[in-house]
């Protein structure tokens, strides 16, 4: 008998992928690169603020 998962990493990954796909669907390749760079910078800032 399976227990209900508290955390489903596959579901989370799919939700994040779908969100990003919607956000970048109408962007040019240059805009997508800027989107990725900004996301990386935001993530690095988050790590250094801990």
C-alpha positions in Angstrom: 0.0 0.0 0.0 1.4 3.4 -1.0 1.4 6.3 1.3 0.5 9.8 0.1 3.7 11.7 -0.7 4.4 14.8 1.3 6.7 16.1 -1.5 6.5 15.1 -5.2 9.7 16.3 -6.9 8.5 15.3 -10.4 5.3 17.3 -10.0 7.3 20.3 -8.8 9.7 20.1 -11.7 6.9 20.0 -14.2 5.2 23.0 -12.6 8.4 25.0 -12.7 9.1 24.0 -16.3 5.6 24.9 -17.3 5.9 28.3 -15.6 9.2 29.1 -17.3 7.9 27.9 -20.7 5.0 30.4 -20.4 7.3 33.2 -19.3 9.7 32.8 -22.2 7.3 31.7 -25.0 7.2 35.1 -26.7 10.8 36.1 -26.0 13.6 36.4 -28.5 16.8 34.4 -27.9 18.5 37.5 -26.6 15.7 38.1 -24.1 15.8 34.5 -23.0 19.5 34.8 -22.3 18.9 37.9 -20.2 16.1 36.1 -18.4 18.4 33.3 -17.5 21.2 35.7 -16.4 18.9 37.6 -14.2 17.6 34.4 -12.6 21.1 33.3 -11.9 22.1 36.6 -10.4 19.0 36.6 -8.2 19.8 33.1 -7.0 23.4 34.0 -6.3 22.3 37.0 -4.3 19.9 34.8 -2.3 22.8 32.4 -1.5 25.2 35.1 -0.4 22.6 36.8 1.8 22.3 33.7 4.0 
